Amino acid sequence: MYNIKDMLKDKVVFFVKYRKGELIYKTECGFHFPIPISDTGDGVFLAQDKGLTFMRWVRKHIESIEKETQRIE
């Protein structure tokens, strides 16, 4: 359903907002994904950054979407 490489390779992600303990970013294609503050360590999170750097969190969010979709069906 989602192709992570197409979403992130040679692309940029943008910070959208902070809400309820999560940084919300979006890809150039408009896919929004959360990054839990508890998972940031001492990392630096810029307003705009390389997409591939965020593959870990995009993958986690896609997995959670797919699990929820299967649960509903």
TIPA-756820 format. One line per 3 residues: number of its first residue (from 0); their letters; for each residue x, y, z of N, C-alpha, C, CB. Coordinates in pm, 1 decimal. Glycine has a CB too. Layout:
residues N
NUM	a	X Y Z X Y Z X Y Z X Y Z ~ ...
//
This chain:
residues 73
0	myn	81.9 -119.5 0.0 0.0 0.0 0.0 86.6 126.4 0.0 -93.4 -0.5 120.6 ~ 179.2 135.1 92.8 269.6 249.9 99.6 408.0 207.2 53.5 275.3 308.4 243.4 ~ 474.3 292.1 -22.4 610.9 265.0 -64.1 701.2 365.5 6.3 626.4 273.1 -220.1
3	ikd	767.3 319.9 112.6 848.0 408.6 195.8 960.3 473.6 116.0 905.9 331.8 313.7 ~ 1024.4 396.7 28.4 1134.5 453.9 -50.4 1086.1 569.0 -137.5 1199.3 346.2 -138.1 ~ 972.2 551.1 -202.8 917.8 658.8 -286.1 881.9 780.9 -203.0 794.7 610.2 -362.2
6	mlk	837.7 757.6 -81.1 797.0 867.5 6.1 916.1 946.5 59.0 715.8 814.1 122.2 ~ 1032.7 878.5 77.9 1142.2 942.6 149.3 1272.3 961.9 71.9 1171.1 865.2 268.1 ~ 1300.2 876.9 -26.6 1427.5 886.6 -98.2 1435.8 1016.8 -176.5 1445.4 767.1 -192.5
9	dkv	1543.4 1090.7 -150.7 1567.9 1220.8 -215.6 1453.7 1319.1 -190.4 1587.2 1201.8 -366.9 ~ 1385.7 1304.0 -76.0 1273.2 1390.7 -40.2 1301.7 1458.8 93.7 1140.5 1309.3 -33.2 ~ 1215.6 1550.5 127.4 1227.7 1627.3 250.7 1102.1 1605.1 334.1 1249.2 1778.9 221.0
12	vff	1118.9 1605.8 466.3 1004.2 1604.1 557.1 998.5 1739.6 627.5 1014.6 1485.9 661.3 ~ 878.5 1776.5 670.7 855.9 1907.0 731.5 789.7 1891.4 867.9 769.7 1995.0 640.0 ~ 836.8 1968.0 965.4 772.9 1969.5 1096.4 639.4 2039.9 1083.1 862.7 2039.2 1203.1
15	vky	534.3 1981.1 1140.8 400.4 2038.2 1134.2 360.9 2098.3 1268.5 298.6 1931.7 1091.6 ~ 370.2 2016.1 1375.6 329.9 2065.0 1506.9 374.3 1968.1 1615.3 177.9 2085.8 1512.7 ~ 364.5 2014.1 1738.5 385.5 1929.9 1855.9 249.7 1913.5 1922.4 492.2 1992.0 1955.3
18	rkg	214.0 1788.8 1955.5 84.9 1765.3 2020.0 91.0 1639.1 2105.8 -27.2 1753.4 1914.5 ~ 49.5 1651.6 2228.8 35.9 1537.8 2320.8 159.4 1447.9 2323.8 -84.8 1455.4 2282.5 ~ 276.3 1507.1 2340.4 398.7 1428.5 2353.5 456.2 1375.5 2224.0 373.8 1315.6 2442.6
21	eli	409.8 1427.5 2110.5 460.7 1381.5 1981.2 492.8 1498.9 1889.2 359.1 1288.8 1914.0 ~ 601.5 1483.3 1815.7 633.0 1575.0 1706.1 561.9 1519.6 1583.8 790.1 1589.2 1682.1 ~ 489.4 1602.0 1514.2 419.8 1557.0 1393.9 494.2 1614.8 1273.3 267.9 1601.3 1394.7
24	ykt	533.1 1526.0 1183.1 600.9 1564.6 1059.1 514.8 1520.7 941.7 744.2 1501.7 1050.0 ~ 544.3 1576.7 824.7 479.0 1528.8 702.7 581.9 1518.3 591.8 362.8 1622.8 660.7 ~ 556.1 1424.6 501.9 642.1 1404.9 386.3 600.0 1501.2 275.5 636.1 1257.6 337.0
27	ecg	678.1 1507.2 170.6 642.6 1591.7 55.8 511.4 1548.3 -7.1 753.4 1588.3 -48.8 ~ 478.8 1419.0 3.5 354.0 1369.9 -55.2 233.9 1389.2 37.8 368.0 1223.0 -90.4 ~ 258.1 1448.6 156.0 148.2 1479.7 246.2 118.4 1376.6 353.5 28.4 1500.1 168.2
30	fhf	200.2 1273.1 365.8 180.7 1169.2 467.5 228.2 1220.9 603.3 256.8 1038.5 428.9 ~ 138.8 1228.2 700.8 171.7 1274.2 835.4 209.4 1155.6 922.3 53.8 1351.5 897.7 ~ 312.0 1174.7 1007.1 353.4 1068.6 1098.6 404.9 1129.6 1229.2 462.2 979.3 1033.5
33	pip	383.8 1057.9 1340.6 427.1 1108.4 1470.6 564.4 1056.1 1510.0 326.3 1071.4 1576.7 ~ 632.5 1134.5 1592.4 756.5 1092.1 1655.6 738.1 1116.0 1805.1 882.7 1169.9 1598.0 ~ 728.0 1008.9 1884.7 710.8 1027.1 2028.7 833.6 1096.8 2089.2 686.6 890.5 2097.9
36	isd	808.9 1194.6 2172.7 918.7 1265.2 2239.2 1005.1 1166.2 2316.3 864.2 1374.6 2334.3 ~ 943.3 1063.7 2372.6 1017.1 962.5 2448.3 1116.7 885.7 2361.5 920.2 865.2 2512.4 ~ 1104.2 896.6 2229.8 1190.3 824.5 2136.1 1292.7 915.9 2068.2 1105.4 756.1 2030.7
39	tgd	1304.4 1038.8 2115.8 1393.4 1134.0 2049.1 1533.3 1139.5 2108.2 1333.3 1270.1 2054.0 ~ 1549.8 1093.6 2231.6 1681.7 1098.1 2294.9 1734.1 1239.6 2294.3 1780.5 1004.3 2223.8 ~ 1860.0 1255.1 2253.5 1918.1 1389.4 2245.7 1928.9 1436.0 2100.2 2056.9 1391.7 2312.5
42	gvf	1843.8 1379.7 2014.3 1844.6 1413.7 1872.0 1803.5 1557.7 1845.2 1753.2 1321.0 1796.8 ~ 1844.5 1605.7 1731.0 1806.8 1739.5 1685.4 1701.3 1721.6 1576.9 1931.8 1820.8 1632.0 ~ 1587.1 1786.7 1594.5 1477.6 1774.9 1500.2 1452.6 1911.8 1437.7 1349.4 1720.3 1569.6
45	laq	1482.9 1920.6 1310.0 1473.9 2046.3 1237.3 1335.2 2066.6 1176.8 1579.4 2051.3 1128.0 ~ 1306.8 2188.2 1137.4 1179.0 2218.7 1073.4 1168.3 2149.3 938.3 1162.2 2370.1 1056.6 ~ 1281.7 2127.2 873.9 1287.0 2060.4 743.3 1412.2 1974.5 744.2 1288.1 2164.2 622.6
48	dkg	1399.3 1850.0 701.6 1514.3 1759.3 707.8 1503.0 1652.1 599.7 1524.9 1693.6 847.5 ~ 1610.5 1574.5 581.3 1612.1 1466.2 483.4 1512.0 1358.6 520.9 1752.1 1406.1 471.6 ~ 1437.7 1314.2 424.2 1335.2 1214.1 447.8 1387.4 1082.4 500.7 1261.5 1189.8 323.5
51	ltf	1497.0 1032.8 444.7 1547.1 900.8 483.9 1583.2 894.1 631.8 1668.2 864.5 400.3 ~ 1617.0 1005.9 691.1 1648.8 1010.2 833.8 1528.3 968.5 918.2 1695.2 1151.0 874.0 ~ 1409.5 983.3 864.6 1286.2 958.9 938.3 1220.3 825.2 903.5 1189.6 1070.5 912.2
54	mrw	1292.0 742.0 828.9 1235.1 614.7 783.7 1185.7 530.1 900.6 1338.6 536.5 703.3 ~ 1258.0 530.0 1009.9 1221.3 451.0 1127.9 1078.6 482.9 1175.0 1321.1 477.0 1242.0 ~ 1047.5 610.3 1186.8 916.7 650.7 1238.9 806.1 637.3 1135.3 922.6 793.4 1288.3
57	vrk	839.3 659.7 1009.3 740.5 641.0 902.7 701.7 493.5 896.9 796.3 689.3 764.7 ~ 799.9 406.3 904.1 773.5 261.9 900.4 683.9 221.1 1018.0 906.8 181.8 903.9 ~ 714.2 269.5 1137.9 632.4 236.9 1255.0 488.4 284.7 1236.6 692.8 299.8 1381.6
60	hie	472.0 403.6 1181.5 337.3 456.9 1164.8 259.5 378.6 1058.1 343.5 605.7 1127.4 ~ 325.5 342.4 950.6 260.5 261.8 846.6 217.7 126.8 904.2 355.6 241.3 725.3 ~ 303.8 65.0 985.2 268.2 -62.2 1048.0 145.3 -47.4 1137.1 385.9 -115.9 1129.5
63	sie	138.0 62.7 1212.1 22.3 82.0 1300.1 -105.4 106.1 1219.3 47.2 199.9 1395.6 ~ -94.1 175.2 1107.0 -209.4 197.1 1018.8 -257.1 63.4 962.3 -173.1 295.4 903.4 ~ -163.9 -20.0 917.1 -200.1 -149.1 859.5 -263.0 -241.7 962.6 -78.0 -215.3 798.7
66	ket	-212.6 -240.0 1086.0 -271.7 -321.4 1191.6 -414.1 -275.6 1221.3 -186.0 -314.9 1318.9 ~ -434.5 -146.0 1227.9 -568.3 -92.3 1255.5 -664.4 -125.7 1141.3 -561.8 60.7 1276.9 ~ -615.5 -118.6 1019.1 -697.8 -152.3 902.6 -740.5 -298.1 908.9 -621.3 -124.6 771.5
69	qri	-648.5 -388.3 943.8 -681.3 -530.6 955.0 -779.8 -555.9 1067.8 -554.9 -612.9 977.2 ~ -766.2 -482.4 1176.7 -855.4 -498.9 1291.2 -998.8 -460.6 1254.3 -806.6 -414.0 1409.8 ~ -1011.3 -355.8 1174.6 -1143.5 -306.4 1134.9 -1210.3 -399.9 1035.7 -1132.2 -166.7 1074.7
72	e	-1132.7 -457.6 945.7 -1190.3 -543.5 840.6 -1239.0 -668.8 896.7 -1091.9 -573.1 732.8
//
